[in-house]
Amino acid sequence: MNMIRICLLILMSFLAACAHPINVSPLSAPKRDEAHLVNKHVAYVMTDELRNKVVTSSGGGGDNVSYTPYKDVEKAIRDALRAVYTEVSVIKAAADAKAYSAEPIALVFTPEISTSSSSDSMLTWPPTRFFINLECVATNANGEEVSRLRISGNGSAEFSEFKADFGLAGRRASTDLANKLVKEILATPSLQ
């Protein structure tokens, strides 16, 4: 009997240590209205190292989830910038902006992303609450800071919703982040 208990404890600790992979890319993009775009070529910084960064956070039932926040949230950042500006490019470092193309890049956005997740569920592992915090430094063509944006995207999902999409709370947080980023840029005169 003791051997069965030991085996069950080992199995339970192994399962609790698992990190289930999820995707937290946005569900939809902010609307791009061609008639009202700011006529600027902007860029955002995204390195391969950031894209490949894996993060682990809490899920439900004592389990964890893992995801690539920069790779998944990159679409939210790109789509938010495309909803505001006429042209958007990606570069590997802010210093690359001057050498990128014949058309000068007016602004460079350098994002820093942090995330957290949680769930009240003791029976299911997908998170029911997800938070994405974005701090984005915007610099001009000379590399001088123009603005520093701080935005939080929040998402939640219930068991009946995430049965087919285990990262639904995270995907909703990413969508929320993109929409808030558009509003924040449009409300910041130095980014026009």
N, C-alpha and C positions, 0 to 999 in steps of 0.2 A: 504494500500500500504506500509506503514512504517513497518507493522508487517511482510510482505513478505521479505522486505529488511533485517530486523533483523534476520529472519530465515535463509536467504541465507548467511549472514555474519557468523552466528554461524556455519552453515554447512561447509562453506569454511575454517574457522579457524580450525574446527575439522579435516577435510581432510588434511590440510596442516601440522597438528601436527602428523599425522600418520607416522610411520617408517615401510616401507615395508621390509620384510625379504628377504635376498638374500644369496647365497652361493658363496664364493670366493676361493674354492679349485681349484688346478691347473687342466688344461685341459689334460696335458700329463706329463710324467716323463722324466727327463734327461736319456739318454742312459747309460745302465750299461754294460761296456765291461769287462767281467770276466778276460781276459788276462792282463789287465792293472790296476787292482785295487791295492790300497795301502794295504798291508797285516797288517791291524790294526783293533782291536775291538774298536769302538768309541761309545759314547752315546750322547744323547741330553736330556736336562731337559724339562719336561712338566708336570705340576701339573694339577689336576682336576679343581682347581680354575681358572687357566689360560684358560683351554679348555672351561670353561663355561662363560668366560667373554664376554659380549655382547657390541658391539660398535655401535654407531649411527653416520652416516655422511651424507653429502648432496647428494641428487639425483637431478632429474630435476623437473621442474614445482613447485618449492618451497617445495617439499616433501623431506623426509629423507629416508635412507635405514639403516637396522640393520643387523648385522652379527656377527659371532664368529671368530675373526681373528686368534686366536691361534689354535682353533680346525680345521679351514679350511686350514690354512697355514702349519699346522703340516705335512701334506702329502708332501708338497713341500720341507720342511726341511729334512724329512726322505728320500725322493727319491733322493735329492741332495747328502746326505751323502752316500747313497747306491750306487750312481754312482761313488764314489771315493774309499770307504773303503770296505773291505771284510765282516765285520760284524758291524751291527748297532743295538743298543738297546735304549730303552727309560727308563729314571729314573725320580723319583720325585724331587730329589735334587742332586746337584753336590757331596755332601758328601756321597751319596749312591753308588758312583762308586766303592769304595774299597770293599764293601760288596756284590756287585751285583752277581758275579759269580766266578767260579774257574779260568777262564781266565781273566787276568787283563784288565781293560779298559784303553787304552792309552791316549785318549783325551775325554773331556767332553765339549759339546757345549751348552751354555746357551743363548737362544734367547730372545731378547726384540723386540716386534713388535709394530709399529705405522702405521696408515693408514689414507688416506684422499681420498675423491671422489668429483666429481662435474659433472655438465652437463649444457650445454647451452640451453637445451630444455625447453620451457615453457609449453609444452603439455604432455610430458611423464616423468614418475618418475625414471626409471632406470638410473644410472649414465653412462655417456659416457666416463669419464676419471676416472681412479683409480690408486692409488699409495700405495705401501706397502714398508715401510722402516724397515729393519732388522739390528739390532746391535747384533752381536753374539760374546760372549766372549768364547774363547777356553782355557781350562785349562788342565794341565797334571795330571798324577795320584796322584801327591802330592798336587793338588789344586792350583798350581802356574799358573798365566796367561801366556799363550804361544802366543796368538794372539787375536786381536780384529778386527772383520770384520764388515764393514758397507756396506750394499748393498741396492739398491732401485729397486723394480720391478714396471714397468709401463704397463698399459693396457688401451686400448680404444676400443669403440664399437659404431657403429651407429645404429639408430632405426631399419633399415631393418635387422640387424644382431641379435639384442637382443630380438626380439619378442618372441622367444622360450626359451631364457636363460637370465633372467633379470640381473644376476650377471656377464655377459660375460666380461665386462671391468675388473672386479675384478679377474675373473678366468684367464684372460690373464696376469694380473699383477703378480699373483701368479706363473704362469708358467715361466714368465720372471725372477722372483726372483730366482726360483729353478735353472735355467740355469746359471744365473750370480753367484749364490753361488758356484756351481761346479767350474766355472772358477776361482773364487777368492781363493778357497781352493787349487786348483792345482797350482796357482801362488804364494802360500805362503810356502816357504821351511820349516818353523817350523811345518807345519801341515802334512808333508809327513811321 
